[in-house]
Amino acid sequence: MHLRDWPIAERPREKLLQRGAETLTEAELLAVLLQHGHRGTDALELARSLLVEFGSLRGLLSAGREAACRHRGIGPTRWAQIQAALELVRRHHLERLRQGPLLASPRAAREFLVARLRDRDHEVFCCLFLDTRHRLICFEELFRGTVDGASVHPREVVKQALARNAASVILAHNHPSGVAEPSHADELITTRLRDALALVDIRVLDHLIVGDCSCTSLAERGIV
């Protein structure tokens, strides 16, 4: 049976309109995004098959273009739609950070960083540049590495902070292993960056390490 032949109250889009998005299953939400299936398969069946093949919603959202497009019914256009939806969520988190002092919303900062970094297959080192009132100026991904680590250059971090007239920074990077426990190398680079930025009167407020749905603060560990 095609979705158009279902009772109106059971169709994902109509269900969303009548009851709210929170009442839909992951497959139903994905079906609304996909809009239609392919020959012989409706959007909901396609959504369910995608969740099964990739193991979870997260598995699907983090799948690369080549892997996703191997699934029947998913081509470059639909993969782009899925990625656009995911990027909207990330930018929604970033917008929340701009609404006031960043230190007043540590949960929002962690949610944004987890959404941005947790599914990367390589390390990414980032900076949140803040003004004198601890409001976000911008977020930048500065260095990329392999799963073994990122090469971070203190002089470049100082250069970028000065270019943005930052008064303070929050450092962040991910651990592709999913374990957010800081390594000895993480502690060393934090100290080097703190000392380098202090020479130009820019304070390091924290260094956050993103793992699998978790975020560890080096400031809370007494390292910053």
C-alpha positions in Angstrom: 0.0 0.0 0.0 1.3 3.5 -0.9 1.5 6.2 1.7 -1.3 8.1 0.0 -3.6 5.2 0.5 -3.0 5.2 4.3 -5.5 6.8 6.7 -4.6 10.5 6.8 -3.9 10.4 10.6 -1.3 7.7 10.0 0.7 9.4 7.3 4.0 10.8 8.7 3.6 14.3 7.3 0.0 14.7 8.4 0.8 13.1 11.8 3.5 15.7 12.3 1.2 18.5 11.4 -1.6 17.3 13.7 0.4 16.0 16.7 3.9 17.6 16.4 7.3 16.3 15.3 8.1 14.8 18.7 5.4 12.2 18.2 7.0 10.6 15.1 9.4 7.7 15.1 12.9 8.1 13.6 11.7 6.3 10.4 8.6 8.6 10.1 10.8 11.7 10.5 13.1 10.5 7.9 10.2 9.6 5.6 9.0 13.2 5.9 12.5 14.4 4.8 12.7 12.0 1.9 9.1 12.7 0.8 8.8 9.6 -1.4 10.4 6.2 -1.9 11.3 4.5 -5.2 9.4 2.2 -7.5 7.6 -0.4 -5.4 8.6 1.2 -2.0 7.1 4.1 -0.2 9.1 6.7 1.8 8.5 5.0 5.1 9.7 1.7 3.9 12.7 3.3 2.4 13.4 5.1 5.7 13.1 1.8 7.6 15.5 0.0 5.3 18.0 2.8 5.6 17.9 2.6 9.4 18.4 -1.2 9.3 21.3 -1.0 6.8 23.2 1.7 8.7 22.3 0.4 12.1 20.9 3.6 13.5 19.9 7.1 12.7 23.4 8.3 13.7 24.9 5.7 11.4 22.9 7.0 8.5 23.6 10.7 9.2 27.3 10.1 9.5 27.6 7.9 6.4 29.7 9.2 3.6 28.2 10.0 0.2 29.6 6.9 -1.5 28.3 4.5 1.2 24.8 6.1 1.3 24.4 6.2 -2.4 24.9 2.5 -2.7 21.5 2.0 -1.1 18.7 1.8 -3.6 16.6 4.9 -3.5 19.4 7.2 -2.2 21.3 9.2 -4.8 23.4 12.4 -4.5 20.3 14.6 -4.2 18.8 12.7 -1.2 22.2 12.4 0.4 22.6 16.2 0.1 19.1 16.6 1.7 20.1 14.5 4.7 23.4 16.4 5.1 21.6 19.8 4.8 19.2 18.7 7.6 22.1 17.7 9.8 23.9 21.0 9.2 20.8 22.9 10.1 20.8 21.2 13.5 24.5 22.1 14.0 23.9 25.7 13.0 20.9 25.8 15.4 23.2 24.8 18.2 25.8 27.5 17.1 23.0 30.2 17.1 22.2 29.4 20.7 25.8 30.1 21.6 25.6 33.6 20.2 22.7 34.6 22.4 24.8 35.5 25.4 28.0 34.9 27.4 29.3 31.5 26.5 30.2 30.7 30.1 26.6 31.1 31.0 25.6 28.2 28.7 28.3 25.5 29.1 25.7 22.8 28.2 24.9 24.6 24.9 28.6 24.7 24.1 29.1 21.0 24.7 26.0 20.1 22.7 27.3 22.1 19.8 30.8 20.6 19.9 29.4 17.0 20.2 27.1 17.6 17.3 29.9 19.1 15.2 32.8 16.7 16.1 31.8 13.4 17.5 31.4 11.5 14.2 34.6 12.6 12.5 37.0 9.8 11.6 40.0 12.1 12.1 41.0 14.5 14.8 39.9 18.1 14.3 41.3 20.9 16.6 39.0 23.9 17.0 38.7 27.2 18.7 35.8 29.2 20.1 36.9 32.8 20.0 35.3 35.1 22.6 35.1 38.8 23.3 35.7 40.6 26.6 32.2 39.7 27.8 32.7 36.0 26.9 30.4 36.2 23.9 31.1 34.1 20.9 32.9 35.9 18.1 33.3 32.9 15.9 34.0 29.1 15.8 36.9 27.9 13.6 38.3 24.5 12.8 42.0 25.2 12.6 43.8 21.9 12.3 43.0 18.4 11.0 44.9 15.3 11.6 44.6 11.5 11.5 43.0 9.2 14.0 46.3 9.3 15.8 46.3 13.0 16.5 46.4 16.5 15.1 49.4 18.7 14.7 48.6 21.9 16.5 50.8 25.0 16.0 50.6 27.6 18.9 51.8 30.4 16.7 48.8 29.9 14.3 46.3 29.8 17.1 47.8 33.1 18.5 47.6 34.6 15.0 44.0 33.6 14.5 43.0 34.9 18.0 44.6 38.3 17.3 43.0 38.5 13.9 39.6 38.1 15.5 40.4 40.5 18.4 39.6 37.8 20.9 40.0 38.4 24.6 39.7 34.7 25.4 39.4 31.3 23.8 37.9 27.9 24.4 39.9 25.1 22.8 38.3 21.9 21.6 39.2 18.7 19.7 37.7 15.3 19.2 38.9 11.8 19.9 37.7 9.5 17.0 38.1 6.5 19.4 35.0 7.8 21.2 36.9 8.1 24.5 36.9 11.6 25.9 39.7 11.0 28.4 42.6 13.5 27.9 46.0 12.1 26.9 49.4 13.4 28.1 49.8 15.0 24.7 46.5 16.8 25.2 47.7 18.2 28.5 51.0 19.3 27.0 49.4 21.2 24.1 47.0 22.9 26.4 49.8 24.2 28.5 51.7 25.4 25.5 48.7 27.2 24.0 47.8 28.7 27.4 51.3 30.1 27.8 51.6 31.3 24.2 48.3 33.1 24.3 49.0 34.6 27.7 52.0 36.5 26.1 49.4 38.5 24.1 46.9 38.8 27.0 44.5 36.2 25.7 43.1 33.8 28.2 42.4 30.1 27.6 39.2 29.4 29.5 39.0 25.7 28.8 40.0 22.8 26.5 37.1 20.5 25.8 37.6 17.0 24.4 34.7 15.4 22.5 34.1 11.7 22.6 31.1 9.6 21.8 28.2 11.7 23.2 30.5 13.1 25.9 32.7 16.1 26.5 35.5 16.3 29.0 36.7 19.7 30.4 40.3 20.1 31.2 39.5 23.2 33.2 37.4 21.0 35.5 40.4 18.7 35.8 42.5 21.6 36.9 44.8 21.5 33.8 43.9 24.9 32.4 
